[in-house]
């Protein structure tokens, strides 16, 4: 420790970049910003995926943080090739399999 350091154990932060972390990466183009005038869901199946996630969270199958982490753990090719709610569905499937839900 150097004089003046107050921490007995210095904190080291490991930087892990997952495919979802595109901030500052080049080649992905601009981030589209919606006007907020359109429908909440582009298709009926998207609303169903949202509702399924809400029900499974309420029943305690997973938390918001677990869902977000599962989305981030999707394989890079799956993540990049999927729409927003396709990622949600992939994450729900991943969590259900991990937790043994048929």
C-alpha positions, -999 to +999 in steps of 0.1 A: +000+000+000+011+035-007+011+062+020-023+078+021-042+047+008-070+038+031-081+005+016-064-026+029-075-044-003-073-025-036-103-032-058-096-044-093-123-042-119-122-067-146-137-054-178-157-081-197-173-072-229-203-092-240-220-088-274-248-067-260-223-040-248-220-021-280-213+013-265-183+028-281-180+000-307-178+010-343-197-005-372-231-009-356-246+024-370-267+049-351-291+039-323-326+044-336-347+066-314-384+062-316-409+090-314-431+071-289-462+076-311-465+040-323-479+010-307-461-005-277-456-038-296-450-043-333-467-077-333-491-096-310-465-122-302-443-095-287-471-086-262-474-123-253-437-126-246-439-095-224-469-110-206-452-144-202-421-127-186-443-107-163-462-138-151-430-158-146-414-130-126-445-127-104-444-164-098-408-162-087-392-181-115-367-153-121-361-117-113-356-087-136-319-089-130-318-126-139-338-119-171-314-092-181-284-114-174-299-142-194-304-119-224-268-108-221-257-145-220-273-154-253-248-165-279-234-135-299-249-148-332-283-153-315-282-119-298-272-100-329-297-118-351-327-113-328-351-086-323-357-071-289-385-095-279-368-124-296-340-118-271-365-118-243-380-151-255-345-167-259-337-156-223-369-170-209-362-203-226-326-203-212-338-195-177-366-222-178-341-248-190-316-238-162-343-240-136-357-273-148-391-259-159-406-282-185 
